[in-house]
Structures are given as structure tokens and as C-alpha cells.
Amino acid sequence: MASRNQADLWRELVAEAGEDASVQASQVTSADAERDLASVGFDVAQERAEAVANLRALESRAAPVRVDAGTPSEEQAWIARVPPIPMRVRPVPTRWYWLVAATLALATAGGLLYGLAHRPKPVDFPREVPTLEAPAPTVPARPPEVPSVVPTETLPAMGPKPH
């Protein structure tokens, strides 16, 4: 068996723990969850009231206000409204530009090498040396006499067939 690195082992353990936690969470009822939250110190009724107020504020497009919001200290600050997250188009990774450039460069180099390897050699196409003298005009030769083909016997006339 091949040895696994620590990162793969850690990812596998986290995935298994997440599966176990999801199974346990699916078995908890609402009453059990409220009882557990109350034992830790959360006031479930107050949290529900804040959630309903925030939902109403979102529906009316007003900024949500916390019920127990105090004055901010130096370490924390309250903002009236969360600024909207700008929608931006996901940029194309730089590696795609390099991949396209490398492909074009290889295609160009391959085409040049192919062209150089298959170019005609000087022996294949000899050049004719131009001359100042014009060649003498040639008269086409007279074709030999062809005997005419004329039928020597007369053909019967076309008429009704005898029965």
C-alpha cells in the first residue's frame, strides 16, 4: 500500500467527522436543540424576536438593528448597513493565456518545419534561360488523307412490312 501524505489523511478525517456530525444533527429534535441552547445561556425567544425583526427590516429594505446593541468600543464598530458585494466576472486564469500562446507557437514552428522539409529542390524545377530571339513559328502539319466512307449499296426503302 502506498504511503499517504498528511494532507490527504487530514482531509479524509475531516470528511468522516463531517459525516458523523451530519448524522448526529439529523437525529436532534427542535425541543432538544432549544433545551441545549437554554442550558448554554441562549435565550431562544429573544433570538427568534431578533430574527423576525431582521426579516421584517430586510423586507422593508431598512437596515437590521440589534436589540441589545450598545455603544461600540475601540475593538469593535457597528455599521448601519452591510455594503453590497459587487458582482464581478471571474477572470480567466493566466495559465490559459500561456496555453493558447504555446499552442500557437508550436503550430507555427511545426508549419515552418514542414514547409522547409517539403519544399521543392532546385533540380525538380529547372529554370529556362530567357533568350532574345523569338522561336520560329511552326505551321501545323496537314493531316493525312482519310478515305471517305460512302455506302456503295443502296438501302431498302422503309415501307409497310409484308405480313
C-alpha positions in Angstrom: 0.0 0.0 0.0 1.4 3.4 -0.9 2.0 5.8 1.9 -0.4 8.8 2.1 0.7 12.2 2.9 -0.6 14.1 5.9 -2.8 16.5 4.0 -4.7 13.6 2.4 -5.1 11.9 5.7 -6.3 15.1 7.3 -8.9 15.7 4.5 -10.2 12.1 5.0 -10.6 12.6 8.7 -12.4 15.9 8.3 -14.8 14.3 5.8 -15.5 11.4 8.1 -16.1 13.8 11.1 -18.4 15.9 9.0 -20.5 12.8 8.0 -20.7 11.8 11.7 -21.8 15.3 12.7 -24.4 15.5 10.0 -25.9 12.1 11.1 -26.0 13.3 14.8 -27.6 16.7 13.8 -30.3 15.0 11.8 -31.3 13.0 14.9 -31.8 16.1 17.1 -35.3 17.4 17.6 -36.3 21.0 18.0 -37.1 20.6 21.7 -33.7 19.0 22.3 -32.0 21.8 20.5 -33.9 24.5 22.4 -33.1 22.8 25.7 -29.4 22.6 24.8 -29.3 26.2 23.8 -31.0 27.3 27.0 -28.6 25.3 29.1 -25.7 27.1 27.5 -27.2 30.6 28.1 -29.0 31.5 24.9 -32.5 33.0 25.1 -34.3 31.3 22.3 -37.3 33.6 22.4 -35.1 36.7 22.2 -33.1 35.3 19.3 -36.4 34.5 17.4 -37.6 38.0 18.0 -34.4 39.4 16.6 -34.6 37.1 13.6 -38.2 38.2 12.9 -37.2 41.9 13.3 -34.3 41.4 10.9 -36.5 39.6 8.3 -39.0 42.5 8.5 -36.2 45.0 8.1 -34.9 43.1 5.1 -38.4 43.1 3.5 -38.8 46.8 4.1 -35.2 47.4 2.9 -34.2 49.0 6.2 -31.0 48.2 8.0 -31.4 45.5 10.7 -30.9 46.8 14.2 -29.8 44.6 17.1 -31.9 44.8 20.2 -29.0 44.8 22.6 -26.7 47.0 20.5 -24.6 49.1 22.8 -22.0 51.7 22.1 -19.1 50.5 20.1 -15.7 50.2 21.8 -12.3 50.7 20.2 -12.1 47.0 19.2 -15.5 46.8 17.6 -17.7 49.0 15.5 -21.3 48.8 14.4 -22.3 49.6 10.9 -25.7 50.7 9.9 -25.9 48.6 6.7 -23.7 46.0 5.1 -22.4 47.2 1.8 -23.5 45.2 -1.2 -21.0 42.7 -2.6 -20.0 43.8 -6.1 -20.7 41.2 -8.8 -17.7 40.7 -10.9 -16.9 38.3 -13.6 -14.5 35.6 -12.7 -11.2 36.4 -14.5 -9.7 33.9 -16.9 -6.6 32.4 -15.3 -3.3 33.4 -16.7 -2.3 29.8 -17.5 -5.0 29.7 -20.2 -3.3 32.6 -22.0 0.1 30.9 -21.8 -1.5 27.6 -23.0 -3.0 29.3 -26.1 0.2 31.2 -26.8 2.3 28.0 -26.5 -0.1 26.1 -28.8 0.1 28.9 -31.5 3.9 29.0 -31.2 4.1 25.2 -31.6 1.7 25.2 -34.6 3.7 28.0 -36.3 7.0 26.2 -35.7 5.6 22.9 -37.0 4.2 24.5 -40.1 7.6 26.2 -40.8 9.5 22.9 -40.3 7.0 21.0 -42.5 7.3 23.7 -45.2 11.1 23.6 -45.1 11.2 19.8 -45.2 8.9 19.6 -48.2 10.0 22.5 -50.3 10.9 21.8 -54.0 14.6 21.3 -54.6 16.3 23.3 -57.4 16.7 20.1 -59.5 13.0 19.5 -59.5 12.2 22.7 -61.4 15.0 23.8 -63.7 14.8 27.4 -64.8 14.8 28.2 -68.5 17.2 30.8 -69.5 15.5 33.6 -71.4 16.7 34.4 -74.9 16.3 37.5 -77.1 15.5 35.5 -80.2 11.9 34.6 -80.8 11.3 31.0 -81.9 10.3 30.4 -85.5 6.6 30.0 -85.9 5.6 26.4 -86.6 3.0 25.6 -89.2 0.7 22.8 -88.3 1.2 19.7 -90.4 -1.5 18.7 -92.8 -3.4 15.7 -91.6 -3.1 12.6 -93.9 -6.0 12.0 -96.3 -8.7 10.0 -94.8 -10.7 7.9 -97.2 -14.3 8.9 -97.2 -16.8 6.3 -96.1 -19.7 6.3 -98.5 -22.0 3.3 -98.7 -21.8 1.6 -102.0 -25.1 -0.3 -102.0 -28.5 1.2 -101.7 -30.5 0.6 -98.6 -34.1 -0.7 -98.9 -36.7 1.9 -98.5 -38.8 1.9 -95.4 -42.3 0.9 -96.1 -45.0 -1.3 -94.7 -43.9 -4.8 -93.7 -45.4 -7.7 -95.6 -47.4 -9.9 -93.5 
